[in-house]
Amino acid sequence: MDDIRPIFILAPPRCFTSIKCAMLGQHPQMYGLPETQLFATESLAARSPGNPQEATRCRHGLIRAVAELYFGEQTERASGRPWGWLRRRLHVNTGLLFELLARRVYPRMPVEKSPDVVC
């Protein structure tokens, strides 16, 4: 799995990156991620230092990605499981978290498009 090669769509907000990511994600060798916002900080805990509960209140895209990739569904019934998964990884480097997601979609290439990171 050393050949994981993500694709990053770099564009400011409101440039139709969601459409571009969805189009690329339709390719059988790619997986379009929702806006994970992982690269805005070095760890999830850094999003709100001193308040671990607030740190897990990350964008819903990361929750959706974890729900789908680790628990197989994005339903109300499974909604608490991704939060717990992320809470246990509050202090993990966000680059490593991205790598964990990338490994779940392997051999497909993850397509990341979080425009807030570009600004």
C-alpha positions, 0 to 999 in steps of 0.5 A, a space after each residue: 500500500 505504499 503507492 497511495 496517491 491522493 488527488 487534491 483539488 485546490 480551489 477557493 470556496 464556491 468554485 464547484 469543487 463538489 461537482 469536480 470531486 463527484 465527477 472524479 469520484 465516479 471513476 472506478 479507480 478514484 474515491 471522492 471524499 466529502 469535505 474532511 477539513 483535515 488539513 486545517 490543523 495538525 490534529 483534531 484536538 488543535 481545532 479547539 485546544 482545551 475542549 476535547 468535545 468541541 474538537 470533535 465537532 468537526 465538519 460533517 464531511 469527516 463524520 460522513 467519511 468515517 461513517 461510510 468507510 469504517 461503519 458501512 453506512 451514514 444512517 441515524 442508527 450509526 451516527 454515534 459510532 464515527 464520533 467515538 472513532 474520532 474522539 479516540 483519535 483527537 491527538 493523532 496527526 491529521 495527515 495520519 488520519 487522512 492516510 487511514 481514510 486513504 487505506 480504507 479506499 485502497 486501491 482507489 485514489 482518494 480525492 480530497 477537496 476541502 476549499 477552506 484549507 486553500 484560503 
